[in-house]
Amino acid sequence: MKPIAAQVVVPCTDLDATLQFLTERLGFLVELVSPADDPAVVVVTGHGVRLRLERVAAGAEAAPVTLFLGGDDSGDGGAAGDNLTPPDGLALRFAPAVPPIDIPPLHPSFVISRFDDATGFHPGRAGMGYRDLVPDRQGGRFIASHIRIDDAGSVPDYVHFHEVRFQMIYCAHGWVRVVYEDQGEPFVMHAGDCVLQPPTIRHRVLEASAGLEVVELGCPAVHDTRGDPTMSLPTGRSLPDRSYGDDRTGRQRFVRHVAADAAWMPHRFAGFEHRDTGIAAATDGLAGARVLRPLASPPSPPSPTSAPTSPTSAHLSPSIDSVPVSHDGELWFGFVTGGSVGLDVGGEASIVLGRSDSVVIPPGRPFRFHTPSPDLEVLEVTLPAG
């Protein structure tokens, strides 16, 4: 093996406190976080050394000092994944220098996630609160997180990127200022806006409103978040047609969807319309994301004897009780950003979804929306685009 990027493994019973001490007190920089929603491994660099912080349970047996070496699997030093014990109690671990993107087999299931403001969030990367919307991860293939930042102001983020097959961010409530590699100056995402984060694009969260809420959906569920202390953002360039990614992840373009500029068009669900985010085109059909709302029809002309009606008193189309549909893809995910709607799913009791509730519908299962509130909006994400 040709060893590169050696890391000293540091077992941590309180990984957050250790990371805070190393970064804030000693000036270490974050190179990797995995996974972002519940960090178990963090790699930091500084003072001429690279440390691999690994979360362990309190009371765990002390491990020997370990060097984690990344490189190819040629030579006589051992193949990737080997565990060797050299003299004097030093332990070695090997891994590929550029690990593959592992996409686990799909295990589809029906998932309902109810919003619980009091207990639903736990600490994740960069001080953000994470709520897991798909606990079973569909066998490890997908992750969907409801992310919240409580306090207004700057966010303790850093330039980083993700090694993923697919990842998007949807701003559900509030606003957030972000910056992306080769995509011009920092910009603000408002409620209803979204971005496609192509694989390996460098980016950073700069500032947020109090109570910011975003929905992040990615594939695979467990993936590396890598810091890049060598890049400064913005780069001073705007390359809207640039593709990102590599042979492991596939190549995609960056998408910034602004809700205020979007056009609405009919949806395949009878009685609904949608605005398309452009993600399907940028991923060459790998994934699609739309925002649904109920169609409104103008009120009937008043009779000569009826009282005048307000011009805002639009009512829902009678066709809103749509016929059941199904899909044959990897994923159908819905997140209610406002209002409420009834949902019938084959084999399940009828339910009502409210604000910040979400649902995953497995392939082949018929379902339909009905009796939506006038202010309903649903983020719909599908793989493939559909």
C-alpha positions as CSV (number, residue, x, y, z in Angstrom):
1,M,0.0,0.0,0.0
2,K,1.1,3.5,-0.7
3,P,0.1,5.3,2.5
4,I,-1.2,8.9,2.3
5,A,-3.3,11.2,4.5
6,A,-2.5,9.5,7.7
7,Q,-4.9,10.1,10.6
8,V,-4.4,9.6,14.3
9,V,-7.6,8.0,15.7
10,V,-8.9,9.6,18.8
11,P,-11.8,7.8,20.6
12,C,-14.3,10.4,22.0
13,T,-17.0,9.7,24.5
14,D,-18.1,13.4,24.0
15,L,-17.3,14.1,20.4
16,D,-19.0,17.5,20.3
17,A,-17.0,18.8,23.2
18,T,-13.7,17.5,21.8
19,L,-14.4,19.0,18.4
20,Q,-15.3,22.3,19.9
21,F,-12.1,22.4,21.9
22,L,-9.9,21.5,19.0
23,T,-11.5,24.0,16.5
24,E,-12.3,26.9,18.8
25,R,-9.4,26.7,21.3
26,L,-6.6,25.2,19.2
27,G,-7.5,26.3,15.7
28,F,-8.0,22.9,14.0
29,L,-10.0,22.8,10.7
30,V,-12.7,20.3,9.9
31,E,-12.0,18.1,6.9
32,L,-14.7,15.5,7.1
33,V,-18.0,14.9,9.0
34,S,-19.9,11.6,8.7
35,P,-22.9,11.5,8.9
36,A,-23.9,15.1,9.0
37,D,-27.2,14.6,10.8
38,D,-25.6,12.7,13.7
39,P,-21.8,12.9,13.5
40,A,-19.9,9.7,14.5
41,V,-16.6,10.5,12.7
42,V,-14.9,13.9,12.3
43,V,-11.5,14.5,10.8
44,V,-9.7,17.7,11.7
45,T,-6.3,19.0,10.7
46,G,-3.9,21.5,12.3
47,H,-0.5,22.0,13.9
48,G,1.0,19.5,11.4
49,V,-1.2,16.6,12.4
50,R,-4.6,15.1,11.2
51,L,-6.9,13.7,13.9
52,R,-9.8,11.3,13.3
53,L,-12.3,11.7,16.1
54,E,-14.5,8.6,16.5
55,R,-17.5,8.6,18.8
56,V,-17.4,5.7,21.4
57,A,-19.8,4.8,24.2
58,A,-19.0,6.0,27.7
59,G,-17.0,3.4,29.5
60,A,-15.7,1.8,26.4
61,E,-12.4,-0.1,26.7
62,A,-9.4,2.2,25.9
63,A,-8.1,1.5,22.4
64,P,-4.4,1.7,21.4
65,V,-3.1,4.7,19.5
66,T,-4.2,4.1,15.9
67,L,-3.0,5.5,12.6
68,F,-5.7,5.5,9.9
69,L,-4.0,5.4,6.5
70,G,-5.6,6.0,3.1
71,G,-4.1,4.9,-0.1
72,D,-4.4,2.3,-2.9
73,D,-4.2,-1.4,-2.2
74,S,-0.9,-2.0,-4.0
75,G,2.3,-3.0,-2.3
76,D,3.0,-5.1,0.8
77,G,1.7,-2.9,3.6
78,G,-1.8,-4.5,3.6
79,A,-5.0,-4.2,1.6
80,A,-7.7,-1.6,2.3
81,G,-9.7,-2.6,5.3
82,D,-7.0,-4.6,7.0
83,N,-6.4,-4.2,10.7
84,L,-2.7,-4.7,11.6
85,T,-1.0,-4.4,15.0
86,P,2.7,-3.3,14.7
87,P,5.1,-3.4,17.7
88,D,4.7,-1.2,20.8
89,G,0.9,-1.2,20.8
90,L,0.5,1.0,17.8
91,A,-2.5,0.0,15.6
92,L,-3.0,0.6,11.9
93,R,-6.1,0.8,9.8
94,F,-6.2,1.1,6.0
95,A,-8.9,2.4,3.7
96,P,-9.1,3.5,0.0
97,A,-7.8,7.0,-0.5
98,V,-10.9,7.7,-2.6
99,P,-13.7,5.5,-1.2
100,P,-16.5,4.4,-3.5
101,I,-20.0,5.8,-3.2
102,D,-21.9,2.9,-1.6
103,I,-25.6,2.9,-2.7
104,P,-27.4,0.3,-0.6
105,P,-30.2,-1.8,-2.1
106,L,-33.6,-0.2,-1.8
107,H,-35.9,-1.6,0.9
108,P,-39.1,0.4,0.3
109,S,-41.6,1.0,3.1
110,F,-44.5,3.3,3.9
111,V,-43.4,6.0,6.3
112,I,-45.3,8.8,8.1
113,S,-43.3,11.3,10.1
114,R,-45.4,13.6,12.4
115,F,-44.0,16.9,13.5
116,D,-43.3,17.3,17.2
117,D,-41.8,20.7,17.9
118,A,-40.8,19.8,21.5
119,T,-38.9,16.6,20.9
120,G,-38.3,16.2,17.2
121,F,-34.8,17.7,16.8
122,H,-31.3,16.6,17.9
123,P,-28.0,18.4,17.5
124,G,-26.1,17.8,14.2
125,R,-23.4,19.5,12.1
126,A,-22.5,23.1,12.7
127,G,-24.9,23.6,15.6
128,M,-28.0,22.8,13.5
129,G,-31.0,20.9,14.8
130,Y,-31.8,17.8,12.8
131,R,-35.1,15.8,12.6
132,D,-35.0,12.4,10.9
133,L,-37.9,12.1,8.5
134,V,-37.2,8.6,7.2
135,P,-35.8,6.6,10.2
136,D,-35.5,3.4,8.3
137,R,-33.6,5.1,5.5
138,Q,-35.3,2.8,3.0
139,G,-32.5,0.3,3.7
140,G,-29.8,3.0,3.8
141,R,-30.6,4.4,0.3
142,F,-32.1,7.7,1.3
143,I,-32.0,10.3,4.1
144,A,-34.4,13.1,4.6
145,S,-33.8,15.6,7.3
146,H,-35.9,18.5,8.6
147,I,-33.2,21.0,9.8
148,R,-33.8,24.0,12.0
149,I,-31.6,26.9,13.2
150,D,-33.2,28.6,16.2
151,D,-31.2,31.8,16.6
152,A,-30.8,34.5,14.0
153,G,-27.3,35.5,12.8
154,S,-24.2,34.0,11.4
155,V,-23.9,30.2,11.2
156,P,-20.6,28.5,12.4
157,D,-20.3,26.7,9.1
158,Y,-17.2,26.2,6.9
159,V,-16.5,25.5,3.2
160,H,-17.4,21.9,2.6
161,F,-18.9,19.4,0.1
162,H,-20.7,16.1,0.0
163,E,-19.9,12.8,-1.7
164,V,-23.4,11.8,-2.8
165,R,-25.4,10.6,-5.7
166,F,-28.2,13.2,-5.1
167,Q,-28.8,16.0,-2.6
168,M,-31.2,19.0,-2.5
169,I,-32.2,21.7,0.0
170,Y,-35.7,23.2,0.2
171,C,-36.3,26.3,2.4
172,A,-39.5,25.6,4.2
173,H,-39.7,28.6,6.6
174,G,-37.6,31.7,7.2
175,W,-34.5,32.6,5.1
176,V,-30.9,31.5,4.8
177,R,-27.9,33.1,3.1
178,V,-25.6,30.7,1.3
179,V,-22.7,30.7,-1.2
180,Y,-21.7,28.1,-3.8
181,E,-18.6,27.4,-5.8
182,D,-18.5,29.2,-9.2
183,Q,-22.2,30.3,-8.8
184,G,-21.6,34.0,-8.2
185,E,-22.0,36.0,-5.0
186,P,-23.8,34.8,-1.9
187,F,-27.6,34.8,-2.2
188,V,-30.6,34.4,0.1
189,M,-33.0,31.5,-0.1
190,H,-36.5,32.4,1.0
191,A,-39.4,30.1,2.0
192,G,-40.3,28.1,-1.1
193,D,-36.9,28.4,-2.8
194,C,-34.6,25.4,-3.2
195,V,-31.2,24.3,-4.6
196,L,-29.8,21.2,-6.1
197,Q,-26.4,20.6,-4.6
198,P,-24.5,18.6,-7.2
199,P,-21.9,16.1,-5.9
200,T,-18.7,17.7,-4.7
201,I,-19.8,21.3,-5.2
202,R,-18.1,23.5,-2.4
203,H,-20.5,25.6,-0.4
204,R,-21.2,27.3,2.9
205,V,-24.1,28.4,5.0
206,L,-23.4,32.0,6.1
207,E,-26.4,33.4,7.9
208,A,-30.0,32.5,8.8
209,S,-33.2,34.0,10.2
210,A,-34.4,32.9,13.6
211,G,-36.4,29.7,13.3
212,L,-35.1,28.8,9.8
213,E,-36.4,25.5,8.6
214,V,-35.1,23.6,5.6
215,V,-35.6,20.1,4.2
216,E,-32.6,18.2,3.0
217,L,-32.9,15.0,1.0
218,G,-30.0,12.9,-0.1
219,C,-28.8,9.5,-1.5
220,P,-27.2,7.5,0.0
221,A,-28.3,8.0,3.6
222,V,-24.7,7.7,5.0
223,H,-22.2,9.8,3.1
224,D,-19.1,11.9,3.8
225,T,-19.2,15.6,4.3
226,R,-15.7,16.9,3.6
227,G,-14.3,20.3,4.6
228,D,-12.1,22.2,2.1
229,P,-10.0,24.7,3.9
230,T,-8.1,25.5,0.7
231,M,-11.0,27.1,-1.1
232,S,-12.4,30.6,-0.4
233,L,-16.0,31.4,-1.4
234,P,-17.2,33.2,-3.4
235,T,-14.7,32.3,-6.1
236,G,-15.5,35.4,-8.2
237,R,-16.9,33.3,-11.1
238,S,-20.4,32.5,-12.3
239,L,-20.6,29.3,-14.3
240,P,-24.2,28.3,-14.5
241,D,-23.6,25.5,-17.0
242,R,-20.7,23.9,-15.1
243,S,-21.1,20.3,-14.2
244,Y,-20.0,18.9,-10.9
245,G,-19.3,15.3,-9.7
246,D,-17.1,12.5,-10.9
247,D,-17.3,9.0,-12.2
248,R,-18.4,7.7,-8.8
249,T,-21.3,10.1,-8.4
250,G,-22.3,11.1,-11.9
251,R,-22.4,14.6,-13.1
252,Q,-25.0,17.3,-12.5
253,R,-25.5,21.0,-12.8
254,F,-26.3,23.4,-9.9
255,V,-29.9,24.6,-9.7
256,R,-31.3,27.6,-7.8
257,H,-35.1,27.6,-7.9
258,V,-36.7,30.9,-6.8
259,A,-40.4,30.4,-5.9
260,A,-41.4,34.0,-6.6
261,D,-40.3,33.7,-10.3
262,A,-41.8,30.2,-10.9
263,A,-44.7,29.4,-13.2
264,W,-47.5,27.1,-12.1
265,M,-48.8,24.3,-14.4
266,P,-51.2,21.3,-14.1
267,H,-50.1,18.3,-12.1
268,R,-50.9,14.6,-12.7
269,F,-52.9,14.7,-9.5
270,A,-56.4,15.8,-10.5
271,G,-57.3,19.1,-8.8
272,F,-53.7,20.1,-8.2
273,E,-51.1,22.3,-9.9
274,H,-47.3,22.5,-9.4
275,R,-44.2,24.5,-10.0
276,D,-41.2,22.6,-11.2
277,T,-37.8,23.2,-9.7
278,G,-35.6,22.3,-12.7
279,I,-33.9,19.5,-10.8
280,A,-35.0,16.8,-13.3
281,A,-33.3,18.6,-16.2
282,A,-30.1,19.3,-14.2
283,T,-29.8,15.6,-13.1
284,D,-30.7,14.2,-16.5
285,G,-33.8,12.6,-15.0
286,L,-32.2,11.0,-12.0
287,A,-34.5,13.0,-9.6
288,G,-37.3,15.5,-9.7
289,A,-38.7,18.0,-7.3
290,R,-42.0,19.9,-7.5
291,V,-44.2,22.0,-5.2
292,L,-47.9,21.1,-5.3
293,R,-50.9,23.2,-4.3
294,P,-54.7,22.7,-4.9
295,L,-56.2,24.3,-8.0
296,A,-58.5,27.2,-7.3
297,S,-61.4,28.1,-9.5
298,P,-63.1,31.5,-9.5
299,P,-66.3,31.8,-7.5
300,S,-69.6,31.4,-9.3
301,P,-71.2,34.6,-10.5
302,P,-73.5,35.9,-7.8
303,S,-77.3,35.7,-8.3
304,P,-79.1,39.0,-8.3
305,T,-80.4,38.3,-4.8
306,S,-77.2,37.1,-3.3
307,A,-74.8,39.2,-1.2
308,P,-71.6,40.4,-2.9
309,T,-68.6,38.0,-2.6
310,S,-65.0,39.0,-1.9
311,P,-62.6,38.6,-4.9
312,T,-60.4,36.5,-2.7
313,S,-63.1,33.9,-2.0
314,A,-61.8,31.3,-4.5
315,H,-63.0,27.8,-3.8
316,L,-61.4,24.4,-4.5
317,S,-62.2,22.5,-7.7
318,P,-64.7,19.7,-7.2
319,S,-62.2,17.4,-8.9
320,I,-59.9,17.7,-5.9
321,D,-60.9,14.3,-4.7
322,S,-58.6,12.7,-7.2
323,V,-58.4,9.1,-8.3
324,P,-55.6,7.0,-6.8
325,V,-52.2,6.9,-8.5
326,S,-49.1,4.9,-7.9
327,H,-45.4,5.0,-9.0
328,D,-42.8,2.4,-9.9
329,G,-39.7,4.4,-8.9
330,E,-37.2,4.3,-6.1
331,L,-38.8,7.1,-4.0
332,W,-41.9,9.2,-3.6
333,F,-41.5,11.7,-0.8
334,G,-43.8,14.4,0.3
335,F,-43.4,17.2,2.9
336,V,-46.2,19.5,3.9
337,T,-44.8,23.1,4.1
338,G,-48.2,24.6,4.9
339,G,-51.9,23.8,5.3
340,S,-53.3,20.3,5.6
341,V,-54.5,17.5,3.3
342,G,-56.2,14.1,3.6
343,L,-54.2,11.1,2.3
344,D,-55.5,7.7,1.4
345,V,-52.9,4.9,0.8
346,G,-53.9,1.4,-0.2
347,G,-53.8,-0.9,2.8
348,E,-53.6,2.0,5.3
349,A,-56.2,3.9,7.3
350,S,-57.0,7.4,5.9
351,I,-54.9,10.1,7.6
352,V,-54.6,13.9,7.6
353,L,-51.2,15.5,7.1
354,G,-50.4,18.9,8.6
355,R,-47.6,21.4,8.6
356,S,-44.1,19.7,8.6
357,D,-45.5,16.2,8.4
358,S,-44.0,14.0,5.7
359,V,-44.7,10.7,4.0
360,V,-42.9,8.1,1.9
361,I,-45.1,6.1,-0.5
362,P,-43.5,2.7,-1.6
363,P,-43.7,1.7,-5.3
364,G,-46.9,0.0,-6.5
365,R,-49.0,1.3,-3.6
366,P,-52.1,3.4,-4.8
367,F,-52.6,6.7,-3.0
368,R,-54.5,9.9,-3.4
369,F,-54.8,13.4,-1.8
370,H,-58.2,14.8,-0.9
371,T,-59.9,17.7,0.9
372,P,-56.9,20.0,1.0
373,S,-57.0,23.3,2.9
374,P,-56.7,26.3,0.5
375,D,-53.2,27.2,1.9
376,L,-51.8,23.7,1.3
377,E,-48.4,23.3,-0.3
378,V,-46.5,20.0,-0.5
379,L,-42.9,19.4,-1.6
380,E,-42.8,16.3,-3.8
381,V,-39.5,14.6,-4.5
382,T,-39.2,11.6,-6.8
383,L,-36.4,9.3,-8.0
384,P,-36.4,9.0,-10.9
385,A,-37.8,12.4,-12.0
386,G,-41.3,11.0,-12.9
